[in-house]
Amino acid sequence: MASPNHGKPTYKKDTQVNGLDVMLYFWDERDGKAFSGWWFGPKVGGDQVWAYHPRNIATPPKSGWKVPYDGPVDPTLAIAGGAGQAQQGQQQKGGPQQGWGAAQKGGPKGKGGKDQQSQQAEMARKRQEQASTLTIRRVITKLRSATPESIDEVKAELQTTLAKELGNCGAQTVKMQEEAEKGVQMATQRIEQLLAQKRELEAKKAAMELQRKEARETAEKLLKELEALGEQSETMIQEMKEKSEPLKEAAEMSMALVEKTAKAVEEMGNKAKEKVKSVADFLKENSQKMMVPPKEGAVDIAAGITKAFSKNSEHTREAEIAINFAKATLAKMARKATATKKMEAMSATFAKFNKAKDGLMSKGEVCKPSSSSFSRTASARRRPRRRRRRARPRPSAAAARTSWSPLPRPRACPRCSRAWTRMRRASSPKAAGQGRGGRDDRGSRRGREDQARKGGRHQGRRRGLRDRDR
């Protein structure tokens, strides 16, 4: 047993046959499925082979070998035991065969030399035929993996190999020619399909590139329009600021001028707000069209959109501030003008009756405008203040309807008269018919109000009792 090949063990015959080693080895599918299997040959992986078996198993098969490798199965070739040596299945009458290529059954002993020479020549011819067909098939296998760039080179190599090896193929000449033509045809079709797919892919790529280019051009055009709208709104904001600047010195301006300036600022602010709104509407309508991937060396569309959005928000805020400032200034100056007018009227009245022109008015001077201008009579003598007499609270209707018990007056506390209160409640018709706590009760809301009005709890109750007795 020699070193393994392609994951399977390799066997070698102990003795040579016609000066050649006899190797039994396995070959995988790297050169195609048609070359995968177990092989007999003088060299592992060589072009010269003697027998072939297509099964992919761990050990060499014992029967079913093709001799030659592309011929029919030879039932006389069998593998004996595990030694890996090839022997003929049937034995000669005169003794076993000696090595590879021994005389076939039926050959006379006396003519063994000629038969051996003819067999050796036949084997040499077959080996050459097998080597040529194997060489041609290897080139055909290369056609299956050829690329559009290397197909012409492989075709030329196939033509060269056919011209060199096709004459040595013997009975396989026609078959090799057909396989070569079929291999070239299949390779050509495959290359055409690859080229068609490549052209289709390139066309799609070109269409996508054109679409991206058009989208970027559209986005750049829209960005320019957006920047132009932003510049217009910024110009209007600056003009509005310039017009609102005099309002900071409104105290030194006339009311008419303040009104005119505030009205102009408000009108300009409204126009600026409309322009800012148009910028916002433009962004809302075209933002999706302006969303394109960034490109090196080109305008950054996303940064331009962000900048325009921030500027538009700033312009909105500045317009609101300017309009509110103009309105507040106008209202302030209107209030000031009204107050000034009133002060001027009062000063005129004062100056009219201030005969001495000393900035002070005497009592007589004060009385004179009160009668002439305000239809009032003012006296220099001070009237005494009249005191209002506090009216005594009248009893309620419920208290008037109350019938008191003729029972003698019980003793009562001189400070709070609790016993008398209880007796009055017990003898009251309201307490007898409607439950305790009538509105005439001194402990009710009216009693509490009376106490608060007369200055205290005990004092109020005593006064109430005295009034009743009286």
C-alpha positions in Angstrom: 0.0 0.0 0.0 1.4 3.4 -1.0 0.5 6.9 0.3 -3.3 7.8 0.0 -4.6 9.9 -2.9 -7.8 12.1 -2.7 -8.8 10.6 0.7 -8.6 7.0 -0.4 -5.7 4.4 -0.1 -3.4 3.7 -3.0 -2.1 0.2 -3.8 1.1 -0.8 -5.7 2.0 -4.3 -7.1 5.1 -5.8 -5.6 6.6 -6.6 -9.0 6.6 -4.7 -12.3 4.9 -5.8 -15.5 6.8 -5.1 -18.7 9.1 -2.7 -16.8 6.1 -0.7 -15.5 4.7 -0.3 -12.0 1.1 -1.3 -11.5 -0.8 1.2 -9.3 -4.4 1.1 -8.1 -5.7 4.5 -6.9 -8.8 6.7 -6.5 -9.5 10.0 -8.3 -12.2 12.4 -7.2 -14.5 14.8 -9.2 -12.0 17.7 -9.6 -11.6 17.0 -13.3 -15.3 16.1 -13.8 -17.6 13.4 -12.7 -16.6 11.2 -15.7 -13.1 10.8 -14.3 -14.1 10.0 -10.8 -13.5 6.5 -9.6 -10.8 3.8 -9.2 -8.1 3.4 -11.8 -5.3 1.0 -12.8 -2.2 2.7 -14.3 1.6 2.9 -14.0 1.4 6.3 -12.3 -1.1 8.0 -9.9 -2.9 10.6 -11.9 -1.0 9.8 -15.2 -2.4 9.9 -18.7 -1.8 6.2 -19.3 -4.4 3.9 -17.7 -5.4 0.3 -18.1 -8.7 -0.2 -16.3 -11.4 2.0 -14.6 -14.3 1.5 -12.2 -16.7 4.4 -11.6 -17.9 3.6 -8.0 -16.9 5.9 -5.2 -16.3 3.6 -2.3 -13.7 3.4 0.5 -11.9 0.3 -0.9 -11.3 -0.9 -4.5 -14.2 -2.9 -5.9 -13.6 -6.6 -6.6 -15.4 -6.8 -9.9 -17.1 -4.6 -12.6 -13.9 -3.2 -14.1 -13.8 -1.6 -17.6 -10.9 -2.7 -19.8 -10.0 -0.3 -21.5 -11.4 2.4 -19.2 -14.1 3.5 -21.7 -14.8 0.0 -22.9 -17.2 -2.7 -21.7 -16.9 -4.4 -18.3 -14.3 -7.2 -18.3 -15.7 -10.0 -16.1 -12.3 -11.7 -16.0 -10.6 -8.9 -14.1 -11.1 -9.3 -10.3 -9.4 -8.0 -7.2 -8.3 -10.8 -4.9 -8.3 -10.3 -1.1 -7.0 -7.1 0.4 -3.6 -7.1 -1.2 -4.7 -4.9 -4.1 -3.3 -7.1 -6.9 -5.2 -7.7 -10.1 -5.7 -11.3 -11.1 -7.6 -13.0 -13.9 -10.9 -14.7 -12.7 -10.2 -17.8 -14.7 -6.9 -19.9 -14.6 -5.0 -21.3 -17.6 -4.7 -25.0 -17.8 -1.0 -24.9 -17.9 -0.7 -22.6 -14.9 -1.6 -19.1 -13.6 -0.9 -16.0 -15.6 2.3 -14.1 -15.0 1.7 -10.4 -14.2 -0.2 -7.8 -16.2 -0.7 -8.5 -19.9 -0.2 -12.3 -19.8 -1.4 -14.6 -22.6 -5.2 -15.0 -22.9 -7.0 -18.4 -22.6 -6.5 -20.9 -25.4 -2.9 -19.9 -26.5 -0.6 -22.9 -27.1 2.6 -23.1 -25.1 4.9 -23.3 -28.0 3.8 -20.0 -29.5 3.8 -18.0 -26.3 6.5 -15.6 -27.5 4.6 -14.3 -30.5 1.3 -14.1 -28.7 3.0 -12.1 -25.9 4.6 -9.7 -28.4 1.3 -9.2 -30.1 -0.5 -8.7 -26.8 2.1 -6.2 -25.7 1.7 -4.2 -29.0 -2.1 -4.3 -28.5 -1.7 -3.1 -25.0 0.6 -0.3 -26.1 -1.9 0.7 -28.7 -4.7 0.7 -26.2 -2.6 2.7 -23.7 -1.9 5.3 -26.4 -5.6 5.4 -27.3 -6.6 5.8 -23.7 -4.0 8.5 -23.1 -5.1 10.5 -26.2 -8.8 10.3 -25.3 -8.0 11.3 -21.7 -6.0 14.3 -22.9 -8.8 15.4 -25.2 -11.5 15.0 -22.5 -9.5 17.0 -20.1 -9.4 19.9 -22.6 -13.2 19.4 -23.1 -13.6 19.6 -19.3 -11.8 22.9 -19.3 -14.4 24.3 -21.7 -17.1 23.8 -19.1 -15.4 26.2 -16.7 -14.1 28.7 -19.3 -15.0 32.4 -19.0 -15.8 34.9 -21.7 -12.3 36.1 -21.5 -10.6 32.6 -21.8 -13.1 30.8 -24.1 -11.1 31.6 -27.3 -7.9 30.4 -25.7 -9.5 27.1 -24.6 -11.0 26.6 -28.0 -7.6 27.0 -29.6 -6.1 24.6 -27.2 -8.8 22.0 -28.0 -8.1 22.4 -31.7 -4.4 21.9 -31.2 -5.1 18.8 -29.0 -7.5 17.3 -31.5 -5.0 17.8 -34.3 -2.3 16.1 -32.2 -4.2 13.3 -30.4 -7.3 12.5 -32.5 -5.3 10.3 -34.8 -4.3 8.1 -31.9 -7.8 7.5 -30.6 -8.5 4.5 -32.9 -12.1 3.4 -32.5 -12.8 6.4 -30.3 -12.0 8.9 -33.0 -15.6 9.6 -34.0 -16.8 9.6 -30.4 -14.0 12.1 -29.4 -14.9 14.3 -32.4 -18.6 14.4 -31.3 -17.7 15.1 -27.7 -15.4 17.9 -28.7 -18.1 19.5 -30.9 -20.7 19.1 -28.2 -18.4 20.6 -25.6 -17.7 23.6 -27.8 -21.4 24.1 -28.5 -22.4 23.9 -24.8 -19.5 26.2 -23.9 -20.5 28.7 -26.5 -24.2 28.7 -25.3 -23.1 29.1 -21.7 -20.8 32.0 -22.7 -23.6 33.6 -24.6 -25.9 33.3 -21.6 -23.2 34.9 -19.4 -22.7 37.7 -21.8 -26.4 38.3 -22.1 -26.7 38.4 -18.3 -23.8 40.7 -18.1 -25.3 43.0 -20.7 -28.6 43.0 -18.9 -26.8 43.8 -15.6 -24.9 46.6 -17.3 -28.1 48.0 -18.8 -29.8 48.0 -15.4 -26.8 49.6 -13.8 -26.7 52.3 -16.5 -30.4 52.9 -16.0 -30.0 53.2 -12.2 -27.0 55.5 -12.7 -29.0 57.7 -15.1 -31.9 57.7 -12.6 -29.6 58.7 -9.8 -28.1 61.4 -12.0 -31.5 62.8 -12.9 -32.6 62.7 -9.3 -29.5 64.6 -8.2 -30.0 67.2 -10.9 -33.6 67.7 -9.8 -32.6 67.9 -6.2 -29.9 70.5 -6.9 -32.4 72.6 -9.0 -35.0 72.5 -6.1 -32.3 73.4 -3.6 -31.4 76.5 -5.7 -35.1 77.5 -5.8 -35.3 77.0 -2.0 -32.3 79.1 -1.4 -33.8 81.9 -3.6 -37.0 81.8 -1.6 -35.0 81.9 1.6 -33.0 85.0 0.4 -36.3 86.8 -0.5 -37.7 86.1 3.0 -34.5 87.2 4.6 -34.5 90.5 2.6 -38.1 91.2 3.7 -37.1 90.5 7.3 -34.2 92.9 7.1 -36.5 95.6 5.7 -39.0 95.0 8.4 -36.3 95.4 11.0 -35.1 98.6 9.5 -38.7 100.0 9.5 -39.2 99.0 13.1 -35.9 100.6 14.3 -37.5 104.1 14.8 -40.0 102.7 17.2 -37.3 102.2 19.7 -37.4 106.1 20.0 -41.2 106.3 20.0 -41.2 108.6 23.0 -39.7 111.4 20.9 -42.1 110.8 17.9 -45.5 112.1 17.3 -48.5 109.8 17.6 -49.3 110.1 13.9 -45.8 109.0 13.0 -45.9 106.2 15.5 -49.1 104.9 14.0 -47.8 105.2 10.5 -44.6 103.4 11.4 -46.3 100.6 13.3 -48.8 100.0 10.5 -45.9 99.8 8.0 -44.0 97.3 10.2 -47.1 95.2 10.7 -47.8 95.1 6.9 -44.2 94.2 6.2 -44.3 91.5 8.9 -47.4 89.9 7.4 -45.8 89.8 4.0 -42.6 88.3 5.5 -44.7 85.7 7.3 -46.4 84.8 4.0 -43.0 84.4 2.3 -41.8 82.3 5.2 -44.9 80.1 4.9 -44.2 79.7 1.2 -40.7 78.4 2.0 -42.2 75.9 4.5 -44.8 74.8 2.0 -42.0 74.3 -0.6 -40.0 72.2 1.8 -43.1 70.1 2.7 -43.9 69.5 -1.0 -40.4 68.8 -2.4 -38.5 67.3 0.6 -38.9 63.7 -0.7 -37.6 64.7 -4.2 -34.6 66.3 -2.6 -33.7 63.1 -0.6 -30.7 61.8 -2.6 -27.7 59.9 -1.4 -24.5 62.0 -0.8 -21.9 62.1 -3.5 -18.3 63.0 -3.1 -17.4 66.3 -4.7 -21.1 67.3 -5.2 -23.4 69.6 -3.3 -24.6 68.3 0.0 -28.4 68.4 -0.4 -29.2 67.2 3.1 -27.1 70.0 4.7 -28.8 72.6 2.5 -32.2 71.4 3.5 -31.3 71.6 7.2 -29.8 75.0 6.8 -32.9 76.3 5.0 -35.2 74.8 7.6 -33.4 76.5 10.5 -33.3 79.8 8.7 -37.0 79.7 8.0 -37.7 79.0 11.7 -35.5 82.0 12.6 -37.3 84.2 10.1 -40.7 83.2 11.5 -39.6 84.1 15.0 -38.1 87.4 14.0 -41.3 88.4 12.1 -43.5 87.6 15.2 -41.2 89.6 17.4 -41.2 92.6 15.2 -45.0 92.6 14.8 -45.6 92.2 18.5 -43.1 95.0 19.2 -44.9 97.3 16.8 -48.3 96.5 18.3 -47.1 97.0 21.9 -45.4 100.3 21.1 -48.5 101.6 19.4 -50.7 100.6 22.3 -48.3 102.2 24.8 -48.1 105.4 22.9 -51.9 105.6 22.5 -52.3 105.2 26.3 -49.6 107.9 26.8 -51.4 110.2 24.3 -54.7 109.8 26.1 -53.1 110.5 29.5 -51.3 113.5 28.0 -54.6 114.8 26.7 -56.3 114.5 30.0 -53.4 116.2 31.8 -53.5 119.1 29.3 -57.2 119.5 29.9 -56.7 119.5 33.6 -53.8 122.0 33.3 -56.0 124.2 31.1 -58.7 124.3 33.7 -56.2 125.0 36.5 -54.7 127.8 34.6 -58.1 129.2 33.8 -59.1 129.7 37.5 -55.6 130.3 38.9 -55.8 134.1 38.6 -52.6 134.7 40.5 -50.7 132.5 38.2 -48.6 131.2 41.1 -49.4 127.5 40.6 -51.5 127.4 43.7 -55.3 127.9 44.2 -57.0 129.4 47.2 -60.3 128.2 48.7 -62.2 130.7 46.7 -60.6 129.8 43.5 -61.4 126.2 44.1 -65.1 126.9 44.8 -65.5 128.9 41.7 -64.7 126.2 39.1 -66.8 123.7 41.1 -69.9 125.8 40.6 -69.2 127.0 37.0 -67.7 123.9 35.5 -69.0 121.0 37.5 -72.4 122.4 38.7 -71.5 121.9 42.3 -71.6 124.3 45.2 -68.6 124.2 47.4 -68.6 125.9 50.8 -65.6 127.0 52.7 -67.1 125.9 56.0 -66.8 122.3 56.9 -70.0 120.5 57.4 -70.4 118.3 60.6 -70.5 114.7 60.0 -73.9 113.1 60.7 -73.9 109.8 62.5 -76.1 107.2 61.2 -78.4 105.6 63.7 -78.2 101.9 63.8 -81.6 100.3 63.3 -82.7 97.7 65.7 -83.2 94.4 64.1 -86.8 93.4 63.8 -88.0 89.9 64.8 -88.7 87.5 62.1 -92.1 86.2 61.2 -91.4 82.9 62.9 -90.4 84.7 66.1 -93.7 86.7 66.0 -95.7 83.5 65.7 -94.0 81.9 68.6 -96.3 81.3 71.7 -94.5 81.1 74.9 -95.3 78.8 77.8 -96.9 80.5 80.9 -94.6 78.5 83.0 -92.7 80.6 85.5 -89.3 81.8 84.5 -86.7 79.3 85.7 -83.5 80.3 87.1 -80.9 81.0 84.5 -77.2 81.5 84.5 -76.5 85.2 84.8 -73.7 84.8 82.2 -75.0 82.4 79.6 -78.7 81.6 80.6 -78.5 78.1 79.6 -81.4 76.9 81.7 -83.7 79.5 80.1 -82.6 78.5 76.7 -83.5 74.9 77.3 -86.8 75.8 78.8 -87.7 78.1 75.9 -86.8 75.3 73.4 -88.9 72.8 75.3 -92.0 75.1 75.4 -91.7 76.4 71.8 -94.2 75.1 69.3 -91.4 74.7 66.7 -89.5 72.5 69.2 -92.7 70.5 70.0 -93.9 70.0 66.4 -90.9 70.3 64.1 -88.0 69.2 66.2 -85.3 71.1 68.0 -83.4 74.0 66.5 -86.0 76.3 65.0 -85.0 79.5 63.2 -86.2 81.5 66.3 -83.9 79.6 68.6 -81.0 81.7 70.0 -78.7 78.8 69.2 -79.7 78.8 65.5 -78.3 80.9 62.7 -80.3 83.9 63.6 -79.2 83.7 67.2 -75.6 83.5 66.2 -76.0 86.5 63.9 -77.7 88.4 66.7 -74.9 87.6 69.1 -72.3 88.7 66.6 -74.1 91.9 65.9 -74.6 92.8 69.6 -71.1 92.1 70.6 -70.9 88.7 72.2 -72.6 85.6 73.1 -73.7 86.2 76.7 -74.4 89.9 76.2 -76.6 89.2 73.2 -78.6 86.6 75.0 -79.2 88.9 78.0 -80.3 91.8 75.8 -82.7 89.4 74.0 -84.2 88.3 77.3 -84.6 91.9 78.5 -86.3 92.9 75.3 -88.7 90.0 75.6 -89.6 90.8 79.2 -90.1 94.4 78.3 
